[in-house]
Amino acid sequence: MKINWRTWHAWLSVILSLPLFIIGVTAVFIAHGKTLGLSKMDIDALWLPGYAMAVSKKEPVVVKVALAADGVWYVGGKTGLFILRAGRAEAVEALRGGDVRSIAGATDKLVVGAKTGVWLGGGNDWRRIHDTEVFTAGTLPDGAIFAAPTTGGLVVSRDGGGTWSKDAVTIDALALLPAVREETLTMNRLIMDLHTGKAFLGKHWEWLWIDILGGIMIFLSLTGVYLWWMGQRRKALASAGWQHL
């Protein structure tokens, strides 16, 4: 039996066009995710098998624990903030599903640093006092609230989160720290940097590499399906014409 490699090539190209299209589109979104604010968009995608299997096997990760003045335990993790009370874990609705990174006391209230910003409160009464993603947040000896945004630096509020300002003393102290050294280049990192284009264009311009390659993949997948469809159409018309004759 003679194998028609052209037919196999055509059909496999059509089948692979969808994965290529997905890779191309997602590559472009990865490059511009920060600009588009994709990290702040909550998506329910448990219908996808990969996420469903991960959730079924994943155990809760506790990253921060704090004991409030009233003797109530607060537990923070990747899935939000919880109150341990009467042998049960009650979710704080305001931070449900958010990534909690720090919990600290502020007089009779707690300061929580999270991916969604800085929160102040207790029990189920919480208000967001800073809407920028932070690495950590806490209180100073004089009662002021500080936060370390992921964008860099350190900000301080002395009016309960009403206004924030950069702390000059801290900024001067940070300037004295040694420069951050680049981590050792490993083969794994080199491969990743070659994949993303960072090895050629640097971190600032790697989006250009991803845009170009992602656009090419989208173009090839769409044109490939179109050309295949046109070929099938021509075959159908030719077959119909031959039968008519």
N, C-alpha and C positions, 0 to 999 in steps of 0.2 A: 504494500500500500504506500503510495507516494504522499508525503506530507507537504501540504500547501503552506509553506512558511509565510508567504505574503498574507494569507488569510489569518493565520495565528498572530502575526505582527499587528494587523489591523485591529483585530478584536481585543488583544491585550492592551493596545494603545488606548482604545476607547474605555476599557475597564479601569486603566490606571489614570485616566484623565481626571477622575473625581478626586483621588488622593493628591494628585499634583496640583489641582485647583485649590484644594484645602490648604496644602502646604504653602502655596504662593500667596493666598489671601492672608493667612495667619502670619506669615513672615512679615508682610507689610504692617499689619496691626501690632506685631511685636516691636517693630522699629519705632512706632509712633504711639505706643501704649501710654507713656507718661503724658504726652501732649494731649491725647484724647481723654485722659482720666479713666482709663479702663480699670485700674486697680481699685477704684472707688465704686465700681458697678457690681452689685451683688447679683449673681446668676444662679438659678436653680437648674442644675443640669444632672441631677441624679438619675435621669432616664438613660443617660449614657452608661454602657456596661462598665467601662473602666472606673468611673467614679462610684458606681453602685458597689462594686467589689471592694474598693478601697475603704469605703465607709463601713462595710460589714466587718472588716478585719481590723480597723483602726481603733486604738484605745485612746481615751481622753488624755491630753497632755497638759499637765499643770505646770505653769511657769512662775506664778507669783501667789503668795498666800499672805494674808494680813489679818490681825486681830483688832477689831474696832474697839472703841472705848466702852461700848455697851456689852462687850464680851462675845460679839457675833463674829464668826469667821467668814472672811471673804476669800474666794479662790478665783484666780484669773488664769485664762489659757487661750488657746487658739480659737475656741468656740464661744468666748465671751466671759462675762463676770457672773459668779454664782455666790449665793449666800447659803452657808451651811447652817441649817436650823432644824432642830427636832429630828435629827437623823435623815434629813432630806436636803437636796441641793436645789435651791430655787434660783432660776435664771433672772438676772436683772434685765428687764425688757429693753432699756435704752441701749445696752451694750450687747444684746443678743447676737451671736454670730460674729462679733468683732474680735480682733486679735488684741488681747490685753497684755501689755508688756511691763507694767509696773503698778504697784499699789502702795500708797503712802498715806500717813495720817496728817490731817490739817485741823487742829483743834477738835471739834466734835464731828468733823466730816472727813471723808477720804478723798484723796486725789488719785485718779486713775489715768495712766498714760496708755493710749491705745492707738491702733492704726487709724481709727476714726477721729483722733484728737485727744484733748485733755478733758476729763470729766470730773466734776465735783459733786459730792452728795453722800447719801447713805440710804440703806434700805432700798426702796424702789423709787426714791426721790433723787433724780440725777439731772444735772444740766451740763451741757457742753460749754466749756469756757475758752476753748481754743480748738479751731477746726482743722488744724494742720497735723498730718501724721507725725508721730513722735517716737523716738527710741525709748524715752523714759520721761517721767515727771515726778515731782515730789515737793517737799516743803523745806524751807530754810529755817534756821533757829529763830528768826524774827517773825515767823509766820507767813512770809512771802511764799508764793508758789513759783516753781521753776519748771521749765520744760526744755527738752533737747529735740528740736525738730529734725526730721530725717534730711532736711535740706541743708543742715549745718548750723553751727553756733548754739547759743543758749539764750533763752528769753525768760524774763522774770515779770511776775505780776504781783503788785503790793496792794491791790484792791479786790482780791477775790476773783480774779480772772476778767475784770472789766476792761483793763488795758494791759498791754504787754509791751515790754521794751527790752532791748539788748542790754545785758549787764556789762558795763565797761570794765569793771575789775576782772570779771571772768574772761572777757575777750582778751585783755592784756595778758592774763595768765596762760590762756590757750596758745597765744603767740609764742610763748617760751618753750612749748613742747617741741620735741624733735620731729622732723618731717617724716611723714608716713612712707615707709619703704615698700616698693612693689614686692608682692609675693614671688617666690621662686617660680620661674617658668617651667612647668611640667609638660610632658607630651600631651596629656589630656587637655590642659589649658590651651596649648598651641593648636590642637585640632579644633577646639571650640572657637578660638579666635580666627582661624582660617575659615570656619563655617560661617561665622557672623560677619566677616570682613574687617574685624577690628585689627587683625595683623597687618592689613594693607592700608587702611584709612584711619586707624585710631578710633577710640571710643566715641569721640564727638561726631565723626562722620560715618560710622558704620551703618547708619540707617540708609545711606545712599546705596551701599552695596546690597543691602537687603531689599530695598525698593526695586533696584534694577533686576535682580535675580527673581524676586517675587513676581514682578510684572511680566518677565519673560515666561515664567512657568504658567501664569494665568493665560497669557497669549497663546502659548503652545497647546495648552489643554483645550481652550475654547476653539482654536482654529483646527486642532486635530479632530475634534468631534464634528465640526462643521464639514471638513473635507471628507471624513468618513460618511457622513450623512449624504453629502452630494454624490459620492461614489455609489452608495446604495440606491440613490434615486435614479442615477443614470442607468444602472443595471436594470432597475425595474422598468424604466421607460423603454430601454432597448429590448428587454424581454417581451414587453407588451407589444412593441412595434413588430417584432419578428413573428409573434403569434398571429398578429393581425394580417401579416402578409401570407 
